[in-house]
Amino acid sequence: MSEDTIQDATISQTQEAPAAPTGPSLQLTDLVLALQTIQASAQRGAVRADEMSTVGGLHDRLFAFLEAQGVITRSAPAQGETPDA
């Protein structure tokens, strides 16, 4: 009877074990890197005028998502500085 119990325990452990991801994965840190890449590209003038609204919209959505996840926060402007609009 004790052998049956051990076999049942082994079966339940293998059924509950989470499967390892088999395909490509994307982490929040990857999205932070994408946001930083967009910011650096914009600062360096790598975005053409006709692309600005598209890239800016992506930046805003990505920033809002990461902020909602608690990964990043908006920094308050220093005294005497005005926030960017």
Buried (B, 14 or more C-beta within 10 A) or exposed (E): EEEEEEEEEEEEEEEEEEEEEEEEEEEEEEBBEBBEEBEEBBEEEEBEEEEEEEBEEEBEEBBEBBEEEEEBEEEEEEEEEEEEE
